[in-house]
Amino acid sequence: MILIIRPPGGGKITELIKMSHNTSQRIVVHTAIEALRVAAVAQKAGYEILHPLTYHDLTSPGIEPGAVRDGVLVDNVSLFVNYLSHRFFKGIPINAITVDNDSEISITQ
């Protein structure tokens, strides 16, 4: 897993777009409007990516397993965790998360 840690406007989405272009993995974003924005940014920059999914798309029963077989690239993990909390855990707040710092973690700043 790669953690991309940068401030707002620091190029996190651009990094995900490049990764998606190189791997054909889908980017997962919070809203349909954000998915359209990411697709437009990719197109303008000359990168071909599959249309981004929303958090809702990813967690819907109708998602085709082949669409995410090789994994996904999640934008804004804190929003994603909160989305999962509201959708599956009756809105129980998740106030902290941990990440194991093992050999499979790569931090990009």
C-alpha positions in Angstrom: 0.0 0.0 0.0 1.2 3.5 -0.8 0.3 6.4 1.5 0.4 9.8 -0.3 0.6 12.4 2.4 0.5 16.0 1.1 -1.4 19.2 1.9 -4.6 20.2 0.1 -3.6 21.2 -3.5 -0.3 19.2 -3.1 -0.9 16.9 -6.1 -2.4 13.8 -4.4 -5.1 13.4 -7.1 -2.5 13.9 -9.9 -0.4 11.1 -8.3 -3.5 8.8 -8.2 -4.2 9.6 -11.8 -0.7 8.7 -12.8 -1.0 5.4 -10.8 -4.4 4.7 -12.4 -3.0 5.3 -15.9 -0.1 3.0 -15.3 -2.0 0.2 -13.5 -5.6 0.5 -14.8 -6.8 0.5 -11.2 -9.9 2.5 -10.5 -9.7 5.7 -8.5 -12.4 5.9 -5.8 -13.7 9.3 -4.7 -16.4 10.7 -2.4 -19.0 12.0 -4.9 -20.1 11.7 -8.5 -19.1 15.4 -9.0 -15.6 14.6 -7.8 -15.4 11.6 -10.1 -16.2 13.9 -13.1 -13.6 16.4 -11.9 -10.9 13.7 -11.6 -11.8 12.3 -15.0 -11.5 15.8 -16.5 -8.2 16.5 -14.8 -6.8 13.2 -16.2 -8.1 13.9 -19.7 -6.7 17.5 -19.7 -3.3 16.1 -18.5 -3.3 13.5 -21.3 -3.8 10.4 -19.0 -6.2 7.7 -19.9 -7.9 6.2 -16.9 -11.1 4.3 -16.2 -13.9 6.5 -15.0 -13.5 6.9 -11.2 -15.9 5.2 -8.9 -17.6 6.8 -5.9 -17.5 5.4 -2.4 -21.1 4.4 -2.9 -20.3 2.6 -6.2 -17.6 0.6 -4.5 -19.8 -0.5 -1.6 -22.9 -1.3 -3.7 -23.9 -4.9 -4.2 -24.1 -4.4 -7.9 -20.4 -3.7 -8.3 -18.8 -6.1 -10.8 -15.9 -7.9 -9.1 -13.9 -7.5 -12.4 -14.1 -3.7 -12.1 -11.9 -3.8 -9.0 -10.1 -7.1 -9.2 -6.6 -5.6 -9.1 -7.5 -3.2 -6.3 -8.4 0.4 -6.1 -6.8 3.8 -5.4 -8.8 5.6 -2.7 -8.8 9.4 -2.5 -9.1 10.8 1.0 -9.0 7.8 3.3 -10.5 9.8 6.2 -13.6 10.6 4.3 -13.8 7.0 3.1 -13.6 5.6 6.7 -16.3 8.1 7.7 -18.4 7.0 4.8 -18.0 3.3 5.8 -18.9 4.2 9.4 -22.1 5.9 8.4 -23.1 3.3 5.9 -22.3 0.1 7.8 -21.8 1.0 11.5 -24.9 3.2 12.1 -22.8 6.4 12.2 -20.5 5.4 15.1 -17.7 7.9 14.9 -14.2 6.6 14.1 -12.0 8.9 16.0 -8.6 7.3 15.3 -7.1 4.8 12.9 -3.7 3.1 12.8 -1.6 1.9 9.9 1.0 -0.9 10.3 4.4 0.3 9.2 5.5 -2.8 7.5 7.5 -3.6 4.4 4.4 -3.2 2.2 3.8 0.5 3.1 5.4 3.1 1.0 4.9 6.8 2.1 5.1 9.4 -0.6 5.2 13.1 0.3 
